[in-house]
Amino acid sequence: MERIFTKDLKNKIGEKVLLKGHLHKVRDLGGLCFGVLRDKDGIVQITTEDKNSVLLKLKRESVIEVTGEVKICEKAPNGIEVYLDSATCLVEVKEDLPFEIDKPEINANLDTVLNFRSISLRNLRNRSIFKIQAVLLKAFRDYFVKNDFVEINTSKLSGHATEGGTTVFKVEYFDRFAYLAQSPQFYKQMMVGVFERVFETNFVYRAEEHNTSRHLNEYMSLDVEMGYIQSATDIMKLEEGFLKHAIEMLKNECTEDFERLKIDFAIIPDSGIPIIRFDEAQKILDEKYGQHCYGDPDFEPEHEKLLGKYAKEELGSDFIFISNYPTVKRPMYTMIDPDNKEFTFGFDLLFKGLEITSGAQREHRYEELVNNMKNKGLNPDDFEDYLNQFKYGLPPHGGFAIGLERLTAQLLNISNVRETTLLPRDLDRLTP
């Protein structure tokens, strides 16, 4: 008999089936024994009147194989049960679990959950988080391939810090030192000169000595770069298109997971994601919320939350673009507004009051880029490989980067990004 998965059982009513998976739960109600089998797709109730059933002798998470008839049962999960013919233990679990995983949420502190990460991910809620994340990643690839972008994979070892900063991991590289990539920024700009439109999904590394709920030292960055743009607005509209596509894919593939997590889908209004300038946002914060931040080069977390509140309540959007960030806070490769050199063509995307994207129109002119480096206190000689491509012509271009784990957390209203990271790496954690 061929193995059947739980997702296919609705099409097998009245038929005999073979199932394999973990013993998720078991209950003895005297005359009846109810087990729950969990496989990669979900759960199903296993019912038997056999008081000596092997199910009653096993600890939870033992690996089992069962055969039986598929029946409709309104009280069972998903309205289906398998009435047991036979059950076999394939792998017996000898120890008690570190925490119960058959509850809607695990009752344990986050450190314990992460110490037993592979066990905690068997919980249906936690598994739904990463199914949703997998669909987000699939949607990213799907959207940009359909829009004629080429996927690239760039090196994560470099002879120089990507942007000349100090937050880099230094590693021994034979007889010299190398650095783990902070981003693929330089490389994806190089590839614009080859393919015009590129994207990458890969890990990046930031050696910031933080331990906040929103930062990681290793995270998955979704990067895009596009040539022959007219302005940064082209890049913002490109990202909006991806987000709309992702939300539709999630509705099609993850409705059950969103219901399990009790989360509504993100809202983008028909008119599109609103865009406001940085200085306009400061004015809104001042006049509407009494937050006096004129002259500040960036927003505090509380400011971002209030702008998210403004976007939701006044503009009907879970997202809002803040454009034209101050020059002092943007990297040297960001194009400066020629009409007001205090500001750039750089932007952030806020989602439910948290920044999930930084992007910009880049500076593609060699002389201007060199000047930007000097104005930032950087030595152009340290960026010879990067600058060479501009000597030989790069088109006007721009791009953005999204942190996958942070995007997932905001989408699901999860406050700590470690919960949306499969194997978190932070200041204190290098295991499992």
N, C-alpha and C positions, 0 to 999 in steps of 0.2 A: 504494500500500500504506500502511495506517495504521500510525503508530508504536506500538510496544509497549514497555512498561517492564519492567525486569528482574523486578519482583515478580510479574508475570503469566506468566512463562515456563513455570512448572510446568504450566500449563493449555494449553500450546501444543506439547507433545511431538509431533514428526513434522511440524510445520507450518513454512512459510516465514514469517519475520518481518522487520520493519524496526526497527532499534535506533539510537538517537542518544545520544551522551554523550562523555565524556573518555576518552582512551587512558590508562588507569591504570597499565598495565604491559605489556611485550612481551618475549618470549623467542624466540630462534631456536635450535632443537635439530636443525639440519641438515635432516632430511626434513620436519619439522613446525615451524610457527610458531604460538606461542600468544600471543594478546593478551588483555588484560582490559579490558573496557569498563565504565565507571562512570557511572550516571545517578543521579537523585535518590533512588532506592529502594535501590540496591545495586550489585553487580558481577556480571559473567558472563564466562566464558571464551569467547574467539573463536578457533577453530582453522582452520588452512589449511595445505595442502601447497604453496602457491604461494611459491616462493623469491623472487619479485619483488613480493610483496605490498606495497602502500603502507604497511602497518602497520610494516614493518621500516625504513622511511625516515623515520619521524616520531619526534619527541621526545615524551616523556611529557607528558600533559595537553593534547596537541593534540585538537581537537574533531572527532569522526568520525561517519560514518553508515555502517552496515553492514547487509547483508541476508544471510540464510542460514537453514539448517534447524536447529530446536531438537532436540537429542539428549540422551539420558541419558549421563552420564559420571561414574562414581563418584569419580574422582580430581580432578575439576574443583570449584571453589567451588560449594557448594550442590547438587552432583551433576548439574549441567546445563552443556552447552556449546552454542554456536551454530557450526555448520560453515559456513564462510564461502563465500558466492557472490560478493559484491562489497563493496568498501570504498571510501569517498570521504572525503577530508579536507575538512572545512568551515572549520576555522581551524587554521593551522599554528603551533605554538609554536617560536620561534627560539632562545630562551635556556634554559640549564639551570636547573632549580629551585633555590631557595636551600637546600633540604633534601629528602631523600627522603620522600614522603608515602605510599608503598605499603607501608611496614613497619607492624607492629602499633602502634609508638609512634615519634614523631618524635625523632631523635637530634640535638637542638639545644637551646640554653639558652632559657629562657622569654622573655627579651627578644627574641631573634631570632624565635621563634614568633609573638610578638605584633606585631612589626614587619611580618611578612608574614601578618597574621591571615587574610585571605581565602584564602590558599594553605593555611595550616595546617588550616583547617576542612575541606579536602577529604580529609584523612586520615580513614579510616573510624572510628577510635576517637574522634577529636575530634568528628566529625559525630554519632556516637551520643550523646555528652554533651548536645548541644543538641537532638537529637530527644527525649531523655528530658525535658529542661527544658521543651520545648514541650508535651509531654503533661502535665507537672505544672501548667503554666499553664492548659491546657485543662480539667484535672480541677478546678482551683480554680473556674473560671467555671461549669463544669457542676454542681458540687455546690451552690454557693450559689444559682444560678438555680433548681435543682430544689427548694431549700428556701425559695423565695419571697423571696429577697433581690433588691434592685434594684441594678444596676451604675451607679455614678456616676463622673464624671471631674472632679476639682476642679482649681482653678488652681494652677500651680506658681510663681506670682509673688505675693508678699505684701508688704504695707506694714510688717509686723512679723515678727520672728523667731517661729516657731511656738510655741516653748515658753520664750521669753525667754532662750535660751542664746546663746553666743558662736560656736558652730560653724556659722555660716551664710555662704553666699556672697552678698556684697553686689554688686548690679548697678545700673548707671545706668538710670533709668527717666524719660526726658524731663527735667523740671526737678527731679527728686528721686531718691531711692534706693529700690530694692525689694530683696527677699530671695528667693532660691530656696528652695522649700519643703523643710523638714526631714522633714515627714510631712504627710499629709492629716488629721491628728488632729482639729483644730478643725472642719474642714468635714464630716467624716463624723459627728461628734457633732451638728452642726447638722441634717444630713439624717435623723438618727434621729427628729427632731421632725416630719419630713415623711413618710418611707417606712417608718419603724420598723426595717427591716432593710436594710443597705446593704453593698456591697463595692466595692473599687477595686483596679485593677492599674495601677501607674504608677511612673515613676521619682521618686526623692527624692534629696536632696543634703545631704551633711554635709561641712563644711569643716574636718574634723579633720586635723591635720598628722601623720598616721601613715603608715607604709609597711609594715604587717604583712601576713601571708599571709591574714588573715581579714577585712580591712576594705577598703572601697571608698569613693570620694567621690561616686559616682553608682551607685545600685543599684535594682533593681526590687522595690518593696514590695507585698506582697499584704495588703491591709487589709480588716478586717471590723469592723462595729459593729452591735449588736443591742439593741433596746429591750425593755422589759418583762421583764427577767430577775429571777430571785430572788436569785442570788448569782454570784460569779465562777466557781463550778463549772459553771454553765450554759455559760459561754464556753469553758471547758476541754473540756467534752464536745462542744461544737460543733466545736472544732478537731480533736479526736480523730476525729469523724465524717468530716471532710474528709480527714485523713491515711489513714484506712482506704479511703476511696473512691479516693484518688490511687494507693495501692499496688495496688489491684485493676485500675485502668486501666493502670498500668505493666505489670502481669503480662499483660494482654490485648494491649497494643500494642507493648511494648518488650522482650520476652523475648530476642530475638536481640541487641539492644543490650547488655543486662545480661550475656549470655554472652560477648560480645566484650570487655567491660570486666572480666569475671571477678568480678562482684559479685553477692552474694545480695540478695534483697529484704529491706527493713526489717521488723522483727518488732514487732507490737503484740499482747500476750497477749489471750486471750479475755475476761479480766476487765477489760480496758481499760488505758489508760496510767496507771501509778501516780501518786499525788499525795502529796507530803510537804511539810510546812511548812518554811519557811526555818530556823527554830531547831532543828527535828528533823534537818534535813540537817546542820547544824553539829555536832550531837551524834554523828551517824553518822561524820562526818569525823574527829572527835576520838577516839571510842572504837574505830573499826575501822581507821582509817588513820593515826592519830597526828598529824592536822592540827589544830592548836589555833587555831581562828578564831572563838571565842565573842566577841561584841561587835563583830565586823567588819560593816560595812553591806552588803557584797557578797561574792561569791566570786571568787577568783583563777582564771585558766584551769586551773591544776592541780587546784583543787577541783572544777571542773566535770568534768574528765576522770575523777576518782575517783568522782563521783556517777554518771557514765555507766557506769563499771565496776560500781558497786554495782547499778544498775538492771538491767544485763545479767546479772550473775552471780547475784544474789539474787532478782530479781523477773522475770527472763526477758523483759525489754523493752529495745528500743533507745531508747525514749523515757522521760522522766520529767518530770513537772511539779513545780516548786518554787513553793509558794504562800506568801502572806503575807510579802512582802518588807518590810524596814524602811522606815519613812516617809521617812527622810533620803535614801534613794536613789531614791525614786519621784517622778514629776512631780506637779505641784500638782493635776492633774485626777484623780488616783487616790484612790479612797475609802479613808479611814482606818478601821481597825477600832475601833468605839466602845468595845469592852471592853479594848483595849490600844492606846493611841494611838501607841505606838512602831512598830506594824506596820500594814500596809495590806492591801487585798484585791487586791494586784497579784501577778502570777505570771510565771515564765519557763518555757519548754519547752526542755529539754536533749535533744539528739539525738546519740547516740554521744559524749557528753561535751562538747558545745558548744551554747551558747545559740543557738537559731534563732528564738525568738519571745519577745516581751514582750507582756503583756496584763494586763487588769484589769477589775474593776467600777469604773466612773467615778463621780465625785461629781456628782450631778445636782441638788443643792439649792444655790440661789444663795448663801445666806449662808455655808454651809460652804465653798463654792468660793472665795469672797472671802477667808475666813479662811485657807484653805490657801495662797492667793497671798501674803498678808501674811506668813505664817509662813515662806515660802520666800524672803522678801525681794523679792518682786515687787510692782509698783504696779498695782492693779486698773484704774486709768485707762488703762493701756497695752493693756488687753484688753477695751475697751468693746464692740466688735463681737461678740466671743466671748461675753461675759457677758450680752448682751442676750437671747440665746435662752433662757437659764436664767430670766430674769425672767418670761418668758411660758410657762414650763412645758416641761420635758423629762422623759420617763419614766425610771425606773431603767434603766440601760443599761451595756453594757460591750463590749469588743472586743479585738482583737489585731492584730499585724502580723508577717508572715514575710518575711525577705529571700530572694528566689527563688534568687539565686546561691549563697548560703550553704547553703540547703536542698539544692540540687543537689549541692554539694561534699560535704556530709555523707552524702548518700544513696549517693554513688559512691566514698567513701573517698578523695577528692582533697584534698590538704593546702592548696593555694593557691587561693583563691577566684577569682583572675584566670583560671584555667583553665576556670572555669564561667561566665565573663562574656564575652559576644560581643565587645564592644569596651570593655575596661576603662578606667576613668578613675580615676587615683590621683594622688598627690603629684607624680609625675614624668611621667605619660603623658596626652597629649591627642590622640595619633594612633594608628593611622590613624582 
